[in-house]
Amino acid sequence: MRAVLVLMWLLHWLPLPVLGRFGEAVGSLLFGLLRKRRHIALTNLRLCLPHLSEQERHQIAKQHFQMYARSVFERGILWWASEARLKRLIQVEPAVPLDVIQSGPTILMCPHFVCLDVAGVAVMLESSLCSIYTEQRNKVFDQALRKGRSRFRPVKLFSRAEGVKPIIRAMSNEGLPYFMLPDMDFGVKNAEFIPFFGIPAATLTALPRLAASTNAKVVPVIATMLPDCQGWKVTFHPPWDNYPAGDLTSATREMNAFIEQEVLKAPSEYFWAHKRFKTRPEGEPGVY
């Protein structure tokens, strides 16, 4: 892993278009080699985008591997490039909502697009934050990742096992926005089966629960890649009005519907290689 980190450090000096093309080439190679992950991505696409032809879904899956590989190598820029270079490469629309963050508890809801780390950097160039963090198995990589994510401003990272109380304290007492990634399958605990592209998906209800308990504003954040490897775009949407307005189920359904519409704008950049439908409703067979 040290060798990989050294390679990432060396590659981050390259112009982004060169590094991006290199990442795409690696992704194409991995698409051919990683049969299990390819099968997961194609299964997700078949379930979520049945209106597309098999050839179209195959092309999106291949592009997804290319974009994902790019995001891994481009992470070196996020970890080691100068602040000036990052500000040139990250296009923020309309701006990091500092006025919203400073006015009270704020949840930055960031779905799993492949370059979501760029959204985190865009925030940390302007503000500290707190988030949930899953410790990486490799200690060397874990240390590099933690250092890379907190090099501009202090970041409070909590483990999922600590629960929600430390997050509430950081939001309420320290004024830190909570950078939240709510759209992965963590099983049935604290989750409900909410449709995602019409397929029942074990979805955490943490977003509406936390927003209701802290009276927090929910600001969706979407990170995508600019064309021709010219950088990234981070879009901060307006805070959701009166969220959650209904019960947990309807509020979580609203979240999934928003993510769906954003996925359709950049389908190859959503994290299709994750087993989004790993947990099935009782009595239903597995899909993978």
Steps between C-alpha positions, in 0.01 A plus 500: 500500500790737561602446138147589388507820704839591355359443151197717579730775630714487186198499270335797668761727340366415155252729327149383585411407138803269486426347840133463409575312177738273690226426753252422224743253344545326835123493546451335162750234599328442835162471329634199316678347800263551795219270396317503835490879521402522134213261571384713796504818291317341209241348736435838663464665160266227375278550805509880507510587130297224331389737221855503361633232269753248626762668284424840652522363854827325414642831376391683817658226715829525311497879531427460870817293547693765307358781713558310822864425413545865406363608838752280682802643320363854504469470877875568503423853382249540783755379755815678386431777249515863604191687607537725195502203263195347665306824473583513128377144445189495722207691357258575784141589413375733627732506805561317826192608702688656790202718589285191545770316695559795731128554565449166677528120480558389141513162329689486171337200331749357249401185305758247385630640176855386427664837568310581818835569670519812283183626667663450839808695392283780360340536843827473692658776295239723665381330821571222746254211512418170667419167342476124546816313412561132435854402598694354208647154540845612390641726772738683267221589260269586790752749635553657156127530444436662839786744452391583147144571606597733784801694370324835456282513810430278801251226421317291758456141380282263700462125463157360420518301825500825704146572393342836437566680830853626416370631168217688670746654747735606220212654306328670791789598726781562252304617197651236270304395193448126475625357169264206455511210251158336542459267202678172571366166619596454867234237571160529665606678821365856502386450141184444301444344160451808285477482119813601313418508130199287591701227679461459881832612650602491867535873554614672818236732644773697677464813284140591597550376857807717552349800320190480720687453828746787438276728292778488243482633147570237232719618212552242221852497354582330169857455372555413134783513246535777246533397133841422348669450839498874570408469868192446713171670568352511850138612506342619824123485464271731698404374846190282494193681622320360803694174506391256627139599445346155542589170660839329474394281210375783280799719588746222414310436179543869416875465551522196271292675232742794505800269466333321209457822304864593560622153395321535167701817431834315528420125507856376452621688809267343756649222713347203318773261619346503851247228587217750546240222517699254711240501780169364375151514647408182682427217260651667194803336332834673463569683177875457472 
